[in-house]
Structure formats: C-alpha cells, structure tokens
C-alpha cells in the first residue's frame, strides 16, 4: 500500500505540469494578487484581472486592465490609458487610451502600450504576472488596483509604490 503513495504523488506532479503548461516560473511570494492588492517580487508583478493596475515610468503613468479570454487564462484582452507627462490624470484625447490582445506563446506574451512593452504570463483565468522590464527601465507599480481609470489616485494612502529594487537581496 505504501508503494502507491510515491506513484500517486508523481502522477499529481505530472498532471500539474501538464495543466500549467510548464509555464515560466511564477513569483514565490506566498500570496496571490486580489481585487484589492497587487503583489510583486524581484521577478514579476502579480496583477488581478478586471482591475486597473497603475504603473509609473519616468514622468508618466500607465493604467492597465487585463481580462482573460480563455478558461486557462492564456489569451487576454487589455485596456490601457497613459497620462500626460508629469500629470496624474488620464485624458480621453486620441492616443491616450487604447486596447489590445495578447497570447501566451512559449511561456509569455507581450502587452504593448505606447513606449512600453510588458512581458506577461498567465497565472489563471483571474490573475497574471507582468515581468519587470529586462532593459533596466525604472518601472514602478502601485500596490492597490482600481475599478475605473477615473478613480485612480497615485497619492492614495490605501497603497504604496513598489519597485523591483525593493525586492533585491
């Protein structure tokens, strides 16, 4: 009877690898993003789908909302809004908002926002991982997501700015 336990554990490990598609390694934070919280570690930012997540890049802000288009979460649709340089508000002017689709292929996909490409991978149908830029860009992310782009306040006391440097050892 005890000889079946290791075999069963092996079967679970194989099934997990198959179901997850042996995806890129996800952050080991011990927590997952929620509708109320973005998480991060040295490799990636965990983002909840269906909420706007705020990124800061140089002197502009980018609000990004992702929705899964498949049961496995490997196909997404996203909406973005970009602030004017030095501003914390999002205009409705042409070119200040947009949307797109991404497909996880070879473990990651690309979310394209003007002047910013973000590498992304699925976590599930309700969350995903946006990877810190490899080009050394000084990107930051706000720890609290919002329902609507009009509600975004980067000075809110309900969250804090996170940077990759905070997680380096």
C-alpha positions as CSV (number, residue, x, y, z in Angstrom):
1,X,0.0,0.0,0.0
2,X,2.8,2.5,0.8
3,X,4.4,1.9,-2.6
4,X,1.4,3.6,-4.2
5,X,1.8,6.9,-2.4
6,X,5.0,7.9,-4.2
7,X,3.5,6.9,-7.5
8,X,0.3,8.9,-6.8
9,X,2.5,11.9,-5.8
10,X,4.4,11.5,-9.1
11,X,1.1,11.4,-11.0
12,X,-0.1,14.7,-9.3
13,X,3.2,16.4,-10.2
14,X,2.9,15.3,-13.9
15,X,-0.7,16.4,-14.0
16,X,0.2,19.8,-12.5
17,X,3.0,20.3,-15.1
18,X,0.7,19.4,-17.9
19,X,-2.2,21.6,-16.7
20,X,0.1,24.6,-16.1
21,X,1.9,24.0,-19.4
22,X,5.2,24.1,-17.7
23,X,4.9,27.9,-17.7
24,X,7.6,30.4,-16.8
25,X,8.4,30.4,-13.1
26,X,5.9,32.4,-11.2
27,X,6.9,34.5,-8.2
28,X,7.1,32.7,-4.9
29,X,5.6,35.3,-2.6
30,X,3.3,33.1,-0.6
31,X,0.4,35.3,-1.7
32,X,-1.6,36.0,-4.9
33,X,-2.9,39.3,-6.2
34,X,-6.5,40.1,-5.4
35,X,-9.1,42.7,-6.4
36,X,-7.7,44.9,-3.6
37,X,-3.9,44.1,-3.9
38,X,-1.1,43.9,-6.4
39,X,1.9,41.8,-5.3
40,X,5.5,41.8,-6.5
41,X,8.8,40.2,-6.1
42,X,12.2,40.5,-7.8
43,X,11.0,38.8,-11.0
44,X,7.4,39.9,-11.6
45,X,4.3,41.8,-10.6
46,X,1.1,39.8,-9.8
47,X,-1.9,41.6,-11.2
48,X,-5.6,40.8,-10.7
49,X,-7.7,40.7,-13.9
50,X,-10.6,43.0,-14.2
51,X,-9.0,45.9,-12.3
52,X,-6.8,48.8,-13.4
53,X,-3.2,48.5,-12.2
54,X,-1.1,51.6,-12.2
55,X,2.5,51.6,-13.5
56,X,4.8,54.5,-13.3
57,X,7.5,55.0,-15.9
58,X,9.7,58.1,-15.9
59,X,7.3,61.1,-15.6
60,X,4.1,59.4,-16.9
61,X,1.6,56.9,-15.5
62,X,0.1,53.9,-17.3
63,X,-3.2,52.3,-16.2
64,X,-3.6,48.7,-17.4
65,X,-6.6,46.5,-17.1
66,X,-6.5,42.8,-18.2
67,X,-9.3,40.4,-18.9
68,X,-8.9,36.7,-19.6
69,X,-10.3,35.5,-22.9
70,X,-9.9,31.8,-22.2
71,X,-10.5,29.3,-19.4
72,X,-6.8,28.8,-18.9
73,X,-6.0,32.5,-19.0
74,X,-3.5,32.1,-21.8
75,X,-5.4,34.6,-24.0
76,X,-6.1,38.1,-22.7
77,X,-7.6,41.4,-23.8
78,X,-6.3,44.6,-22.2
79,X,-7.1,48.2,-22.0
80,X,-4.6,51.0,-21.2
81,X,-4.6,54.7,-20.5
82,X,-1.5,56.9,-20.5
83,X,-1.2,60.2,-18.5
84,X,0.3,63.3,-19.9
85,X,3.9,63.7,-18.8
86,X,4.0,64.9,-15.1
87,X,0.3,64.5,-14.7
88,X,-1.7,62.0,-12.6
89,X,-4.9,62.3,-14.7
90,X,-5.8,60.3,-17.8
91,X,-7.1,62.2,-20.8
92,X,-9.6,60.9,-23.3
93,X,-7.6,62.5,-26.1
94,X,-6.7,60.4,-29.2
95,X,-3.7,58.2,-28.5
96,X,-4.1,58.5,-24.7
97,X,-6.2,55.3,-24.4
98,X,-6.3,52.0,-26.3
99,X,-6.7,48.3,-26.1
100,X,-5.1,45.1,-27.5
101,X,-4.9,41.3,-27.2
102,X,-2.1,39.1,-26.1
103,X,-1.5,35.4,-26.4
104,X,0.9,33.4,-24.2
105,X,3.2,31.7,-26.6
106,X,6.4,30.0,-25.5
107,X,5.5,30.8,-21.8
108,X,5.0,34.6,-22.2
109,X,3.1,37.1,-24.2
110,X,3.6,40.9,-24.8
111,X,1.3,43.7,-23.7
112,X,2.0,46.7,-25.9
113,X,1.4,50.2,-24.6
114,X,2.9,53.3,-26.3
115,X,6.6,53.4,-25.5
116,X,6.3,50.4,-23.2
117,X,6.2,46.6,-23.9
118,X,5.4,44.5,-20.9
119,X,6.2,40.7,-20.9
120,X,3.2,38.8,-19.3
121,X,2.3,35.3,-18.4
122,X,-0.9,33.7,-17.1
123,X,-1.4,32.7,-13.6
124,X,-5.0,31.6,-14.0
125,X,-8.2,33.0,-15.5
126,X,-8.3,35.6,-12.8
127,X,-4.7,36.8,-12.5
128,X,-1.4,37.1,-14.3
129,X,2.2,38.1,-14.0
130,X,3.7,41.1,-15.6
131,X,7.5,40.9,-15.6
132,X,9.8,43.7,-14.7
133,X,11.4,45.1,-17.8
134,X,14.7,43.5,-18.7
135,X,16.1,46.7,-20.2
136,X,16.7,48.2,-16.7
137,X,13.9,50.7,-17.1
138,X,12.9,52.2,-13.7
139,X,9.3,50.9,-13.6
140,X,7.2,51.1,-10.5
141,X,3.7,49.7,-9.7
142,X,1.1,50.9,-7.3
143,X,0.0,48.2,-4.8
144,X,-3.7,49.0,-5.0
145,X,-5.7,48.3,-8.2
146,X,-8.8,50.4,-9.2
147,X,-12.2,49.5,-10.8
148,X,-12.3,52.5,-13.0
149,X,-9.5,54.6,-14.6
150,X,-11.2,57.8,-13.5
151,X,-10.9,56.7,-9.8
152,X,-7.1,56.3,-9.9
153,X,-5.2,58.4,-7.4
154,X,-1.5,57.7,-7.1
155,X,-1.4,59.7,-3.9
156,X,-3.9,57.5,-2.2
157,X,-2.9,56.3,1.3
158,X,-4.6,53.0,0.6
159,X,-1.5,51.7,-1.3
160,X,2.2,52.3,-1.9
161,X,4.6,52.3,-4.9
162,X,6.6,49.1,-5.4
163,X,9.8,48.9,-7.3
164,X,12.0,46.0,-8.3
165,X,14.8,47.3,-6.2
166,X,12.7,46.8,-3.0
167,X,12.9,43.0,-3.6
168,X,16.6,42.6,-4.4
169,X,18.6,41.0,-1.7
